[in-house]
Amino acid sequence: MSQFSDLLFETRVAAESFADYISGGRLRLGVTGLSRSGKTVFITALVHQLTRALAAGTGRQTNLPVFRVLSEGRLESAYLDPQPDYNVPRFAYEEHLGALTGLDRHWPHSTRRISELRVTLEYKRKGASMFARSGPGRLDIDIVDYPGEWLLDLPLLGKSYAEWSRETLEASSAAARASIAADWRGANALVDPLARIDEPTAQRLASLFTQYLRHAKTDRYALSTLPPGRFLMPGDLEGSPMLTFAPLAVEEGAELPRRSLAAEMERRYEAYKAQIVKPFFRDHFARLDRQIVLVDTLAALNSGPAAVRDLETALTEVLTAFRTGRSSLFSAIFRPKIDKILFAATKADHLHHTSHDRLEGILRLLTSRAIKRAEGVGAKIDVIALAAVRATREAMVRHEDEMLSAIVGTPIAGERIGLDAFDGVAEGAIFPGELPADPRLVFRGDALAVAEEEADFRFLKFRPPVAQLAKDSEALPLPHIRLDRAMEFLLGDRLD
């Protein structure tokens, strides 16, 4: 029955993909992020830039010069449309935009579930293809927003319980994780996996395992490879058997006694894959055309080489989940493919512009092995450093009779430099760290070339900038760093 339903799914999605390929009229863009990377802000800024682009300027006067359909004067209108999937929550665009541009401007709350939003662009075509008509064009962009932790669950589909347990236990013994995994590993060592299942024991192990995952995700450790993802955001499933399992030391292929602790843990792990991971892959992920993965690279750099190496592992796992391949008529008939993937290092506005290319180079190094594998099957992949909303500006500031390059912004109330606390109104000038010119150095020691006493300067949290108003009294798009380059890569070829 499962194989039959999978065949029906493949047939339905292939038909949708074929129709989209012929018409060129729809694109499903997946947006995900790892470890508080600014996913909600990115989507809000992207949609605001598109829908307010014409109000912000025309032709090359726009603040999106790299986005060709706009800089060439071919964009005629952009607006929100009802989304096609009625069973998926709508991305709360208006609420998030109000948070960014309102009088008490603040960063919107991150979303912890899947959501969707459709923005439609009407434009003038540059030319006609074999299938596309000449004249006016229209592209419906369905933005699918989902947590990065869910993406890291997809490799579990190809792993047995014993294999996942072995990998997770080995990872928890590494120096960067051993101390925060100690309570869980200690409790784990005291149980007999082959003994009869005892529910309080299963719950205790699952609770300690979850505490370890949550601790690993904090700013201090900034670790990224933390499946199962729903343990970190359980929602309505909290307390259910599907989230009440943990790794145990069991042999691959060993026959587990019926009703033993290990056998029950294995059943719950398989139920998690079948009822949570696989439906997400089938109903949402496998239908995507393009994907952007947002990465808080600076948080990993700030935590040190162990976090950087873990991020590299996570990004490699990410690319193994993608059904990559060049979009073509042939591939559209038989299996939909994600043909473009963009990895984006966010929060570039925390650095001086001289370090933006260096930040991009570090992320390119972290993804190099995975990118080489994916490019071999035809996917086009790029790496970028960006800030979807730029909260700072650059200035030269005198410090001890020396002029230094600084970033200037309004720190959030309560942020501190040394003994001084900000009130959320006054601006602050920060001397950011300088990233190394050789990205390989991030694996060897302190990633940021900042003196120990200046460590607090790196990651002050700034308020969003004050929004400027257009003639219609609505907020104009906020300043950004390289967002137009991301838009051109993900959307540009579909707007020719």
N, C-alpha and C positions, 0 to 999 in steps of 0.2 A: 504493500500500500504506500509505503514511504517513497519507493522508487517511482511509483505512478504519479504521486503528487509532485515529486521533483521534476518529472518529465512535463507535467502540465505547467508548472512554474516556468521552466525553461522555454516552453513553447509560447507562453503569454508574453514573457519579457522579450524574447527574440522578435515577436511580432511588433511590440511597441518600439523596439530599437530600430527595426527595419523601417517602420513608418516615420520615425524621427529622422533617420538618415536621409530618406527620400525628400521629406519636406524641409529639413533643416530648421524646423520651426520651434523645437524645444530642446533645452539643455538642462540636465539635472546635475547641479553642482553640490558636492558634499563638502561640508565645512566641519572640521573637527580640530581639537587642540589638546595638547598634553600639559597637564599640571598648571592650571590657571594662566593660560597663555593669551587670554584676551579674545576668545572666540565670539562672545556676545557683542563686544565692541566692534570687532571686525565686520560682522554681518550688518550691524546697524550702520556703520560708517559706509560700507559698500553700497547698501540700498539708498542711503541718504545722498551719496555722491551721484548715483545714477538718476534718481528721481528729481534731484534739484540741480543737475548739471547745467541745464539751459538757463536757469535763473542765475547761476553763478558766473556765467560768461559765455561767449561764443568763440568758436574757432580756436586759435592758438592762445587766446587770452584766458582760457580755462585753466584751472589748477590741476587738470589731468592731461598734461601735454602728450604723454606717451600712449594714452588711450585713443587710438587712431580714429575710431568712428566719431568721436567728439572733436578732436583737433582738426579733422578734415571737414568738419561742418556737416556730417551726414546723419547725425542723430536728430530725429524729428520730435520724438516724445518718449517719455519713460514714466511708467505708472505701476502701482500695485494692482494685481488682479486676484480674484479668489483662487486659492490653491486647489490642485486637482485631487488631493487625497483627503477626503473628509474625515477619515479615522485617525489622522495625525494632528496633534495640537498645532495651532498657528504660532509662529514665532512672534513674540510680543514686541513688534518693531516700534510702535508708537510709544509704548511705555518706556522702552530703552532709550529712544531718541529724546523723550522728555527728561530723562535722568541726565543725559549728556549736555543738553542745551538749555535746561530750565534755569531759573534764577538761583537755585541752590545746587547748581551743577555738581554731579557726582557720577562715579562709575556705576553702571547698572549691575544688578545682581546676576551672577552667572546662572545659566540654565543647567538643569541636571536631568534632562530627558530629551527625547527626540522632538523636533519641531520642524516646521516647514513654512516657506513664504515664497510667493511667486511675484516676480517683477517682470513686466513686459516692456521690451524696447521696440520702437518703430523707427526705421532708418532707411536711408537710400542705399541701394546696392551699388557696389563698384562694378559688378559684371555678373553675367549669368553662367551657371554650370550646366552640365548635361541634364540635371533633374530640376534645378531651381529656376524659378521664373525671374525675369529681369524686372526692373521697376522697384516699387516700395517693398521693403522686407520687414518681417516681424519675428522676434525671438522671445519666447517665453522661457525665463530662467527660473527653474524651481530650485530654491536653495534649501538643502536638507542639512539641518544642524543636529549634531549628535556628539555625546561625550567621547573624548579620546580613549577613555578606559574601555569603552565598548569595542573600539577598534582593536585594542590589544587582546581582547578575548577571542578574536577570530582564529588565531593559530591553534587554540585549544581544540578546534574541530578535528584536527589531524593528530591529536595526542591522546593516548590512553591515560587512565587515572594513574597507573604506575609510572609512566613516563613523566607526566606533569609533577607528580609527587617528588620524584628523584630530582628533577631540575629545580623545583622550588626549595627543597631542602638543601641542595648544594648551594644555591644562590644565597640562602639565609645564613650560611656559614662564612661568607666572605667578610672581610674586615669591616667594610662599610655598613654591614647589616647585623653582624653577630650580636652586638650589644642590645639593639632594639628587638631582636628576635629571641632573646635569651629566655624570657618567661614562657613563650610558646614552645620553644624547642625543649625546655626543661620538662614541661608537662607532657610533651609528646614522647619523651624518652621513658616516661614512667608507665605508659600504657602498652598493652599487648594487642597489636592489630588483629590477631586471630582470635581474641577472646570474644565472648558474646557481646553484642551491641548493648550499650548502656546509654540511654539518651542524655542524662546529665553529663556524662563524659564527652559525648559528641558535641554538646552545646558548649562545654567549657573549652574544648580544643578549638572549635570554630570561633568563639569569642576572642580567645587569645591570638589566634591567627589574624583575625580582622584588626585587632589593636595593633599588631605588628605592621600590617599594610598601611594603616592610617598614619602611624608614626613615621614610616618611611617616606610618606608623601609630604610631610611638613617642610617648611622652608629650610630648616636646619640640614636636612638630608637630601631633599629634592630628588629622590629616586623616582624612576619612571616606569620600570618594568614590574607592574604590580597586579597581574591578573589573579583571580577573577574580578573584573571591573565592578560588577554589581555589589560586591562586598563593601565597596567604598561609597556607593549610592544606592542603597537597597530599595528605597521607595516603599511601595505596598508589599513587597516581598520580604520585608524585614521579619525575621523570626520563622520563616518558612523552611521546610527541610531542604529546599533547593539552595539555600544560603547557609545551611548548617552542616558544612563539611570542611575538612582540612586535609593537607597532605599527610600520608603515613608511609613509613618505609616498607614497601611491599615489592616483591620480585615481579618483573615483567613476565606475563604469561602464567603466573602461578595461580592455581585453583584456590580460591578463597572459601573458607567454610561458610556455609549458609548461615545467615543471621549473625555473622561476626561483625566487629566494628569496621574492619577494612572493607568487607563486602558491602555494608550499608553506605559507607563513605563513597565507594565506587559508584553505587547506584545513584546517589545524590549528585555526584559529579556528572554522570552521564545525563541525568535529568536536566541539570543546568545547561548543558550543551544543547540538548534536544529542544527544550522549551523556552530558552532565553537566547542563547547565542545563534542557533540556526535560524529562528524566525527573523531576527534582526538582519542577518545576512541575506535571507531569501526575500524579505519584504522591502528592504530599504537599501542596504549596501550594494547588492548585486545589480541594482538598477541605475547606479550612478554613471555619469559620463565623464565628469571631471572631479578632481578632488584637491583641496588645499588642506595641508596639515600644519597647524600653527604650533610653534615650539618656543617655550620660554628658555632659550639657550642661556640667557644671562643668569637665571636662577641656578642652573647646573654649574656654570662657571664659578659662581659665588660660593657654592658648596664644596668645590674642589674636584680633583681628578676622578675620584670614585663615582661621583654623580655624573660626570661627563662620560665615563665609560658605560655607565648604566643607561644613559640617554642614547648612546650609540647603539647599544643592544636593543633598546625599545624601538628606535627608528628602523633597524633592520627587521624586527618583528612586524612593524607596520607594513613594510613593503611586501612581505611574504603574504599578507592578507589580500592584496589587491589582485584582481583579475585583470592584469595589465595587458595591453596590446594595442596596436595601431588601429584606429577606427577605419573600417572599410565596408564596402557593400557586402563582401563575403562574410566577414566576421559578424556583421550586424544580423545576418540571417541566422547564424548558428549559435552565437553566444555574445551577449553584450560585453563591451570592454571599456574599462577606464583608460582613455588614451592620453590623458595629461594629468600629471600630479605636480603640485607645487608645494615645496617645503618652505615655510616662512619663519625666520627668527624674529620674534616680535619685540616690542619695547625698544626699538632702535633710538627713540627719542631720549633714552637714559644715557646715551653716549654722544660725544661730539661727532660731527659728520666724518671726521678723519678715521673713525673706527667703524663706520658702517660697512665698508667693504671687508674689513677684517672679521666682523661678526658674520657676514655672509660666507667668508672663507672657512670659518670654523664649522658652520653648519654643513657646508659642502663636504668637508673632511669627515664629519660624523655620519654622513649619509652615503659616502663614496662607494662602499662595498655593496650596499643594497641597491644603489642607483645603477651600478654596473650590471647587476643581475637583471633588473627590470628593463633597462635599455636594450638588453639582448633579445627581448621579445617584442620590442617595438614601441613601448610607451615613451612619450616625451616627458622628461622630468627637468624641473628647474629649481633653483634655490635662491632665496631672496631674504634680505634684511629689511624690515619695514616697521612702521608704526601707523596703524589704521587711523588713529587720532593722535596728533602730535601735541603733547601736553607741555612741552618746553620750547624755548627758543635759544639761540646761541648768542653769546655776547663776550666781549673782552672785558675782564675785570682786573683791577689793580689789587695785587696781594703782596704785601711786604716789598713795595717799590718795584714790583715786577708785573707786567701785563700778562694775564693767563686766559686761555680759552675756557669758557664756562658755559653751562646750560642754566637757564633761568626759568623758573616756573613757580606756581603757588602750591607748596606742600599741603597735604591734607592735615586738618587740625589734629594735633597730637603727635605728628611726626617730629623727630628730634635730631639735632646735630649736637653731640656732646650733651651739655646741660641745657641747651636752648631748645625750647619747644615752639613749634609753629602754631598759629591760631587759625589757619585756613583762609586767611585774608592776605597777609603779607607775603611778598615774593621772597624767594631764596635763590642765591647763586651758588651752584654746586660745581666743583671741579671733578669731573668724572674720571674714572680710571681709563687707561689706554690699553686696548687689547694688543696682544703680541702680533707682530707681523707674520711670524711663522705659526700657523694654527696648530702644528704638532705639539707646541709647548703646553697646550691646555691639558695634556695627559701626564705632564711631568711635575707639576707643582702648582703654585698659586696662579690661576689663570689671568687675573687682572693685575696689571702693574700698578697697584695702589699700595701705599704704605699702610702698615697695620693700623696705625692710629687714625687713618682716614677711611676705614672699612665701612663705616656707617654712611658715608657719602654716596655710595654706589646706588642704593636702592631706596631712596626716599620715594614715597608715593605722592605723586602730584595730582591735583585736581584737574579735570578737563579744562581746556581753554575757554574763554568767554566767546560765545557764539556771536557772529555778526549777522545782522538782519538784512534781508533783501527788501525791495520796494513793497512787497506784499506783506511785510512784517513777519514773515516766516524765517526761521534760521537757515542761513547758508551752510553748505558743507564745511566741516571743521578741517583745519590744516592736517596734513598727513606727511608721511615719508614713504615714497615708492609704492603707494597703493595703486597708482595708475599703471605701474609696471605689472603688478599682479593681475589687474583687470585685463590688461592686453593679453597676457599669457593665457589666462583662463577663458576669455570670452572673444578676443579679437578676431580669430579666424572664422568665427561663426557670424560675424557682422560685416563681411566683405560683399 
